[in-house]
Amino acid sequence: MSIKVVARNRKANFEYFLLDRFEAGIELRGSEIKSVRNGQISINEAYVETDGTEAWLVECHIAPYERASHFQHDPKRKKRLLLHKREIRELWNESRKKGVTIIPVSVYLKDGLAKVEIALAKGKKLYDKRQAIAKRDAQREIERQERIR
């Protein structure tokens, strides 16, 4: 089983507390999969919408594939996520709570299929972000001291 990460939402861990993670397939059309395989996908502004029956990846940008003919795909179209009904229901129930949202964490290829890791997330406050920065700086200083020795 080979996994190749093609996009990662690096701000997700800094901006949110990630509560629960899910793996979902992405319904792609035409040349979108070729662009994903080339790594021409951005999930930095993306989020997930659900209505209790289906889940959609919104604001995910997949660049047009330059070698495709005149039948190009819309780079910002909503992409349906392939999840079990039980998972969609759980996401819907949790996302209705105040302050909880669903965000994509990473997009990867697993055995040739495009998958997205999504997470239920709760926004961090400013003081939480400051604590994360302080912790990261302390860890860097410790690693720097170990390298000097």
Secondary structure, 3 states (H helix, E strand, C coil): CCEEEEEECCCHHHHEEEEEEEEEEECCCCCHHHHHHCCCEECCCCEEEECCCCEEEECCEECCCCCCCCCCCCCCCCEEEECCHHHHHHHHHHHCCCCEEEEEEEEEEECCEEEEEEEEEEECCHHHHHHHHHHHHHHHHHHHHHHHC
